[in-house]
Amino acid sequence: MLFGKSSGIKNKNRQKYDRVRRLMWIKCEACDKLVYYKDYKDNHYICPRCGRAFIMNPKQRFDLLFDDRTWEKIPLPTMPDDPLKFVDRIPYTERLTEARADTGFNDAVTTADGTIGGIPTTICILNGEFMMGSMGRVAGECIVASAEHAIKTRRPMIMVACSGGARMQENILSLMQMARTTVAVNKLHDAGIPYIVLLTDPTYGGVTASFAMLGDINIAEAGARIGFAGRRVIEQNIREKLPSNFQTADYLYEHGMVDMVVPRSELKARLEKILAVLTKQPRSAHEIVATTPTDSNKKLRGMGENDAYDKVLLARNENRPHFLDYINGIVTDWTYLAGDRLFGEDAAMCGGIGFWNGFPAVIIGQEKGRTIETRQLHRFGMPNPEGYRKAQRLMRLGERFGLPVISLFDTAGAFAGSAAEERGQSAAVATSIQTGLEIKTPYIAVNVGEGGSGGAIAIGTGDRVLMLENAIYSVIAPESCASILWKDNKYKATAAAAMKLTADDMMQMRVIDKVIPEPAGGAHTDWQETMQNLANAVSEQIKLLSKTDPEKLPELRAEKFLKMTRTIDGETSKKSR
């Protein structure tokens, strides 16, 4: 609370109040410490003592996010006040008058145009200082108008949400704004306009249950509290104490509802990278610089039984590049996107957007991890259902903005566990295959290591399927095959040869379209050469596929997979009579 706020200076003379306020101390409502206002302002309105991020008014937000603090407000519609003639302790009209005097705004929504990273952008702000950012029919109408403006001007739209929910004083008229603003979001999606939501503290109720959770990308500001019902309401309802992190930004990230949690000071830089990819800004391919691990050339145990099993060991080599290694070496302006928007974030299935060798793209793939801690975090590259549902979401994101989808699959298979079964592992894999076959955008799938069972083909139904030279592709691990069919694991090399699981075997059976060469000794011996070969091979396919009408790609992709396995080694399957 500001010292002197009750004096009425704010209402009588805004300019004088602002001049005086710059010399004041404030008391942080979170830690109860006194903070000099200039330090508070210079720290983006975050308490420098406890780190609590407080509400920013629209001007402060625009200055934070737009280039050079330069922006222009757009005119928004107005409507008659108090349609229900609502009175509680005081008339609704008096509450509106007080809110307008305190904030200087007509209602809770303010919108402006400017540039972010040089990209023309519209930012629409739901102002938490105006009646707690509650959404009534004026706010709803302004959000609709802002979306229509973004569509007309072909500008990405960023929605900054800060709200207690729907406005009670307008009852059903407020409730209907949930549907009306969702219509506006649907129009943005249909028009291919990027819609990014920034969830700030606090965002609750009918706002989160409508337009504020429908972004192409949802960003939670660090420290934000976000939910539907409030914490106290839930605790009273269920008569249980909720965990301390309940409904925090990090809690929503863990449960798959937001793509990222970003500190206020980093928001502009993050938005610049996201917008550059979604709006397909031109980028040149950068020079790939990758460092090969120093212990990559040590002799592999078990090599020499036969060529097929040697490939198995090479595909599983712990020093072989993994998904995030390829991202770090090949991709620029990378933004990791998290969550399936249903249950959780699965680190075994990674994905995001960035520039692949200069091409804006959506990139997904399994990450196995390299240390004990990261292998546990990524579950050795074996995704749960939410991992595959995240992959589907990102495939659709690529389709919406005409971005090629690149998958780098490397997994022993989908995770086998009781919780995965409870959450629909089979359905998640099946719908991933289905989504990959349906998307109307170029789709390049690359087997970069271990292509294990349905867990691999879930993100392997591309227009072009490529395979690194020493990768493998199989319905089951050769060790498991030997144990089941030979009744003895020692026949694993025999099983590997019989299964024909190498890249050369895949080419001969026409399961893949191209083999990408690896350095002598395997990908683990020279990351630089491996990544350059992979980057060039994928870029070549993007160029070729970009010449095909996106509307025709699903049909051509379907034909490709329908033809597969019909002709093997010159034999043609006969139709049954």
QUIQUI-V10286 format. One record per backbone hydrogen bond with DSSP energy under -0.5 kcal/mol. CO is the residue of the C=O (numbers start at 0). NH is the residue of the N-H. E is the energy in kcal/mol with one decimal. If there is no record, write none. Layout:
CO/NH/E  CO/NH/E
This chain:
0/26/-1.6  1/4/-1.7  3/6/-1.4  4/7/-1.1  7/11/-1.8  8/12/-2.6  12/16/-2.4  13/17/-2.5  14/18/-2.1  15/19/-2.4  16/20/-2.9  17/21/-1.5  19/22/-1.7  20/23/-1.7  23/36/-2.3  24/2/-1.0  25/27/-0.6  25/34/-3.0  27/31/-2.0  32/27/-2.7  34/25/-3.0  35/38/-0.5  35/39/-1.9  36/40/-2.8  37/41/-2.9  38/42/-1.2  39/44/-1.9  39/45/-0.8  40/43/-1.6  44/53/-2.1  46/50/-2.3  51/46/-2.5  51/53/-0.6  56/60/-2.2  57/61/-3.0  58/62/-2.6  59/63/-1.8  60/64/-2.2  61/65/-2.7  65/68/-1.5  66/69/-2.3  68/70/-0.5  69/114/-0.5  71/112/-2.7  81/84/-1.2  85/91/-2.7  89/87/-1.8  90/93/-0.7  90/94/-1.5  91/95/-2.2  92/96/-2.2  93/97/-2.4  94/98/-2.4  95/99/-2.5  96/100/-2.1  97/101/-2.4  98/102/-2.1  99/103/-2.3  107/126/-3.7  109/124/-3.1  110/73/-2.3  111/122/-2.6  112/71/-2.4  113/120/-3.1  114/66/-3.3  115/118/-1.4  117/119/-0.6  118/115/-2.0  119/155/-0.8  120/113/-2.1  121/157/-2.9  122/111/-2.2  123/159/-3.1  124/109/-2.0  124/126/-0.8  125/127/-0.6  126/129/-1.5  126/132/-0.6  127/131/-0.5  128/130/-0.9  129/132/-1.6  129/133/-0.5  130/133/-1.7  131/163/-1.9  133/135/-0.7  134/166/-2.2  135/139/-2.5  136/140/-2.4  137/141/-2.3  138/142/-2.2  139/143/-2.3  140/144/-2.4  141/145/-2.3  142/146/-2.2  143/147/-2.3  144/148/-2.2  145/149/-2.2  146/150/-2.3  147/151/-2.5  148/152/-2.4  149/153/-0.8  149/154/-2.1  155/121/-2.8  156/158/-0.5  156/195/-2.5  157/123/-2.9  157/159/-0.6  158/160/-0.7  158/197/-3.4  159/125/-3.0  160/199/-2.3  162/203/-1.7  164/134/-2.1  165/167/-0.6  166/169/-1.5  167/170/-1.5  169/172/-1.8  169/173/-0.7  170/173/-0.9  170/174/-2.0  171/175/-2.1  173/176/-1.5  174/177/-1.6  174/178/-0.5  175/179/-2.3  176/180/-2.8  177/181/-1.1  178/182/-2.0  179/183/-1.7  180/184/-2.0  181/185/-2.5  182/186/-2.0  183/187/-1.8  184/188/-2.5  185/189/-2.7  186/190/-1.9  187/192/-2.5  188/191/-1.3  191/193/-0.5  193/156/-2.9  194/215/-2.8  194/216/-1.0  195/158/-2.7  196/198/-0.6  196/218/-3.3  197/160/-2.6  197/199/-0.6  198/220/-2.8  201/162/-1.8  202/226/-2.1  203/206/-1.2  203/207/-0.6  204/208/-1.9  206/209/-1.3  206/211/-1.9  209/212/-1.5  210/213/-1.1  216/196/-2.2  216/218/-0.6  217/258/-2.3  217/259/-1.0  218/198/-3.4  218/220/-0.5  219/261/-2.3  220/223/-2.3  223/248/-1.3  224/201/-0.5  224/202/-2.1  227/204/-1.7  229/233/-2.2  230/234/-2.6  231/235/-2.3  232/236/-1.9  233/237/-2.9  234/238/-1.6  234/239/-0.7  239/241/-0.5  242/245/-1.8  244/247/-1.9  246/225/-3.1  247/251/-2.2  248/252/-2.0  249/253/-2.4  250/254/-1.5  251/256/-2.7  251/257/-0.7  252/255/-1.8  253/344/-1.5  255/340/-2.9  258/337/-0.5  259/219/-2.6  261/221/-2.2  262/265/-1.7  262/266/-0.5  263/266/-1.1  265/269/-2.0  266/270/-2.6  267/271/-2.3  268/272/-1.6  269/273/-2.1  270/274/-2.9  271/275/-1.9  272/276/-1.5  273/277/-2.5  274/278/-2.2  275/280/-2.8  276/279/-1.5  289/291/-0.6  292/295/-1.5  294/297/-1.0  299/302/-0.9  301/304/-0.7  305/309/-2.0  306/310/-1.8  307/311/-1.4  308/312/-2.2  309/313/-2.3  310/314/-2.8  311/315/-1.5  313/316/-0.9  316/319/-1.8  321/324/-0.5  321/325/-2.2  322/326/-2.2  323/327/-2.3  324/328/-1.8  325/329/-2.8  325/330/-0.6  326/330/-1.6  329/356/-1.1  331/354/-3.0  334/352/-1.9  343/339/-1.3  344/346/-0.6  345/348/-1.2  347/349/-0.7  347/366/-1.8  349/364/-2.3  350/336/-2.6  351/362/-2.6  352/334/-2.6  353/355/-0.7  353/360/-2.6  354/331/-2.0  354/356/-0.9  355/358/-2.5  357/282/-0.5  357/359/-0.5  358/355/-3.4  359/403/-0.7  360/353/-1.9  361/405/-3.0  362/351/-1.8  363/407/-2.4  364/349/-2.8  365/322/-0.6  366/380/-0.7  367/379/-0.5  370/374/-2.5  371/375/-1.8  372/376/-2.3  373/377/-2.8  374/379/-1.8  375/378/-0.5  377/380/-1.8  378/381/-1.6  380/382/-0.7  382/414/-2.5  383/386/-1.1  383/387/-1.3  384/388/-2.3  385/389/-1.9  386/390/-1.9  387/391/-2.0  388/392/-2.1  389/393/-2.3  390/394/-2.2  391/395/-2.3  392/396/-1.7  393/397/-2.2  394/398/-2.1  395/399/-2.5  396/400/-1.6  397/402/-2.6  398/401/-1.0  403/361/-2.5  403/405/-0.5  404/443/-2.8  405/363/-2.6  406/408/-0.6  406/445/-2.9  407/365/-0.7  408/447/-1.7  408/448/-0.7  410/451/-1.9  414/416/-0.8  416/420/-1.9  417/421/-2.3  418/422/-1.7  419/424/-1.1  420/423/-1.3  423/427/-2.3  424/428/-2.3  425/429/-2.7  426/430/-2.7  427/431/-1.4  428/432/-2.1  429/433/-2.3  430/434/-2.7  431/435/-2.4  432/436/-1.6  433/437/-1.2  434/437/-0.6  434/438/-1.9  438/440/-1.1  441/404/-3.0  442/444/-0.5  442/462/-2.1  442/463/-1.4  443/406/-2.4  444/465/-2.9  445/408/-2.1  445/447/-0.9  446/467/-2.6  448/450/-0.7  448/471/-2.6  449/410/-3.5  449/451/-1.1  450/452/-0.7  450/473/-2.7  451/454/-0.5  451/455/-0.8  452/455/-1.5  452/456/-1.7  453/457/-1.5  455/458/-1.7  456/459/-2.0  459/461/-0.8  463/444/-2.6  463/465/-0.6  464/512/-3.5  464/513/-1.0  465/446/-2.7  466/515/-2.7  467/470/-2.0  468/502/-0.6  470/502/-0.6  471/450/-2.4  473/452/-3.2  476/480/-2.5  477/481/-2.5  478/482/-2.0  479/483/-2.1  480/484/-2.9  480/485/-0.6  481/485/-1.3  481/486/-0.6  481/487/-1.6  487/490/-1.5  488/491/-1.6  490/494/-2.8  491/495/-2.4  492/496/-2.1  493/497/-2.2  494/498/-2.3  495/499/-0.8  495/500/-0.7  496/499/-0.6  500/472/-2.1  501/505/-2.2  502/506/-2.2  503/507/-2.2  504/508/-2.0  505/510/-2.7  505/511/-0.9  506/509/-1.1  508/564/-0.5  513/466/-1.6  514/516/-0.6  515/468/-2.3  518/521/-2.5  521/524/-1.7  522/525/-0.9  525/529/-2.0  526/530/-2.8  527/531/-2.2  528/532/-2.5  529/533/-2.3  530/534/-3.0  531/535/-2.3  532/536/-2.2  533/537/-2.4  534/538/-2.2  535/539/-2.2  536/540/-1.5  537/541/-2.2  538/542/-2.2  539/543/-1.9  540/544/-2.8  541/545/-1.9  543/546/-1.2  544/547/-1.8  548/551/-1.9  548/552/-0.8  549/552/-0.7  549/553/-0.6  551/555/-2.3  552/556/-2.8  553/557/-2.4  554/558/-2.3  555/559/-2.0  556/560/-1.9  557/561/-2.4  558/562/-2.1  559/563/-0.9  562/565/-1.7  565/567/-0.5  565/572/-1.5  567/570/-2.2  570/567/-1.4
